[in-house]
Amino acid sequence: MRLRRKPLGRDFARRWPRRVESPEGEPRGARVLIEEPDGAEAFAYWSLLTDNGYEVEWCPGPGRPSEGQCPLVSSRHCELVERADVVVSSLGIDHEPCRDVLGAIRRLHPETPVIVQATQREFTRWGDLFEGNWALRAPVTGRALLGSVQDVLADRQ
């Protein structure tokens, strides 16, 4: 019997378009923070965004209780969020520590746009969290991720 593994972000990302040159007028070098607990998913997002000219940083988000709280929540300071032009949050809003992170970004950095990745069920259940944030429906495609980042940055200008 052959076991099948769960497809990972990097598997899907192989088919995502890559571009070396950028069209005129497109924001380049914008800083994107990816909040994603799964390293393979984060790598896929990172690859797509850096291939398209963005500077990318990654945070796996709040870990197990023994690892402590997110510094943004506990100390009201996070260099990654402070440097970001846009945050892509894929932490999972069904988990309270992840909702705490979103709330902290909104309170402490209201000028920083946040793209929240969630399923339709999560959008329905946690609709109030999306007020003032951008929504990105899961599962994420390369085109949707790039389009969301581009739209957020264009809206800021």
MARDOVEX-536436 format. One line per 3 residues: their letters; for each residue x, y, z of C-alpha. Coordinates in nm, 2 decimals, decimal comma. Layout:
BEGIN
A	X:Y:Z ~ ... $
***
This chain:
BEGIN
MRL	0,00:0,00:0,00 ~ 0,14:0,34:-0,10 ~ 0,08:0,62:0,15 $
RRK	-0,01:0,96:0,01 ~ 0,11:1,27:0,19 ~ -0,09:1,59:0,23 $
PLG	-0,01:1,84:-0,05 ~ 0,20:2,12:0,09 ~ 0,22:2,48:-0,01 $
RDF	0,54:2,43:-0,20 ~ 0,36:2,16:-0,41 ~ 0,10:2,41:-0,52 $
ARR	0,35:2,69:-0,55 ~ 0,54:2,51:-0,82 ~ 0,26:2,60:-1,06 $
WPR	0,24:2,96:-0,95 ~ 0,36:3,22:-1,20 ~ 0,71:3,37:-1,15 $
RVE	0,81:3,70:-1,28 ~ 1,15:3,87:-1,28 ~ 1,06:4,20:-1,44 $
SPE	0,79:4,42:-1,28 ~ 0,54:4,64:-1,47 ~ 0,59:5,01:-1,45 $
GEP	0,42:5,18:-1,15 ~ 0,39:4,86:-0,94 ~ 0,51:4,90:-0,58 $
RGA	0,84:4,72:-0,55 ~ 1,03:4,64:-0,24 ~ 0,73:4,66:-0,02 $
RVL	0,77:4,46:0,30 ~ 0,53:4,18:0,35 ~ 0,51:3,99:0,68 $
IEE	0,37:3,64:0,65 ~ 0,22:3,50:0,97 ~ 0,19:3,12:0,90 $
PDG	0,25:2,83:1,14 ~ 0,33:2,58:0,87 ~ 0,68:2,63:0,74 $
AEA	0,61:2,47:0,40 ~ 0,31:2,70:0,34 ~ 0,52:3,00:0,46 $
FAY	0,79:2,90:0,21 ~ 0,54:2,88:-0,07 ~ 0,41:3,23:0,01 $
WSL	0,77:3,36:0,06 ~ 0,88:3,22:-0,28 ~ 0,59:3,37:-0,47 $
LTD	0,62:3,71:-0,31 ~ 1,00:3,74:-0,34 ~ 0,99:3,62:-0,70 $
NGY	0,76:3,91:-0,76 ~ 0,99:4,17:-0,60 ~ 0,86:4,20:-0,24 $
EVE	1,07:4,19:0,07 ~ 0,93:3,91:0,29 ~ 0,97:3,82:0,65 $
WCP	0,80:3,52:0,83 ~ 0,66:3,46:1,18 ~ 0,52:3,12:1,27 $
GPG	0,28:3,30:1,52 ~ 0,20:3,20:1,88 ~ 0,32:2,85:1,96 $
RPS	0,25:2,61:2,23 ~ 0,16:2,76:2,57 ~ 0,51:2,65:2,70 $
EGQ	0,67:2,88:2,44 ~ 0,51:3,19:2,57 ~ 0,29:3,46:2,41 $
CPL	0,35:3,66:2,10 ~ 0,57:3,96:2,19 ~ 0,32:4,19:2,02 $
VSS	0,05:4,07:2,26 ~ 0,27:4,04:2,57 ~ 0,50:4,34:2,54 $
RHC	0,32:4,55:2,27 ~ 0,63:4,54:2,05 ~ 0,72:4,33:1,75 $
ELV	0,99:4,45:1,51 ~ 0,84:4,23:1,23 ~ 0,50:4,41:1,24 $
ERA	0,67:4,75:1,28 ~ 0,87:4,70:0,96 ~ 0,58:4,55:0,76 $
DVV	0,40:4,75:0,49 ~ 0,13:4,47:0,49 ~ 0,07:4,16:0,70 $
VSS	-0,06:3,83:0,55 ~ -0,21:3,64:0,85 ~ -0,27:3,27:0,80 $
LGI	-0,27:3,19:1,17 ~ -0,62:3,05:1,20 ~ -0,87:3,27:1,36 $
DHE	-1,05:2,99:1,53 ~ -0,77:2,99:1,79 ~ -0,79:3,25:2,06 $
PCR	-0,41:3,33:2,07 ~ -0,43:3,40:1,69 ~ -0,73:3,63:1,74 $
DVL	-0,53:3,81:2,01 ~ -0,25:3,87:1,76 ~ -0,49:4,02:1,51 $
GAI	-0,64:4,24:1,78 ~ -0,30:4,36:1,88 ~ -0,20:4,45:1,53 $
RRL	-0,53:4,64:1,49 ~ -0,48:4,84:1,82 ~ -0,11:4,90:1,80 $
HPE	-0,06:4,94:1,43 ~ -0,39:5,06:1,28 ~ -0,21:5,20:0,98 $
TPV	-0,07:4,85:0,88 ~ -0,32:4,67:0,65 ~ -0,38:4,30:0,74 $
IVQ	-0,49:4,04:0,49 ~ -0,66:3,76:0,69 ~ -0,67:3,42:0,53 $
ATQ	-0,97:3,21:0,64 ~ -1,23:2,97:0,52 ~ -1,59:3,07:0,44 $
REF	-1,70:2,92:0,78 ~ -1,44:3,13:0,96 ~ -1,55:3,44:0,78 $
TRW	-1,90:3,38:0,89 ~ -1,82:3,30:1,25 ~ -1,56:3,57:1,31 $
GDL	-1,70:3,84:1,07 ~ -1,63:4,12:1,32 ~ -1,25:4,05:1,30 $
FEG	-1,26:4,13:0,93 ~ -1,38:4,49:0,97 ~ -1,09:4,71:0,86 $
NWA	-0,89:4,40:0,74 ~ -0,87:4,24:0,40 ~ -1,00:3,89:0,35 $
LRA	-0,83:3,61:0,15 ~ -1,04:3,30:0,11 ~ -0,87:2,96:0,18 $
PVT	-0,74:2,76:0,00 ~ -0,52:3,03:-0,14 ~ -0,40:3,05:-0,50 $
GRA	-0,09:3,23:-0,61 ~ -0,30:3,48:-0,82 ~ -0,52:3,56:-0,52 $
LLG	-0,23:3,61:-0,28 ~ -0,05:3,84:-0,52 ~ -0,37:4,02:-0,62 $
SVQ	-0,45:4,08:-0,25 ~ -0,11:4,22:-0,17 ~ -0,11:4,44:-0,48 $
DVL	-0,46:4,57:-0,40 ~ -0,38:4,65:-0,04 ~ -0,06:4,84:-0,14 $
ADR	-0,24:5,03:-0,42 ~ -0,52:5,12:-0,17 ~ -0,26:5,27:0,07 $
Q	-0,12:5,50:-0,19 $
***
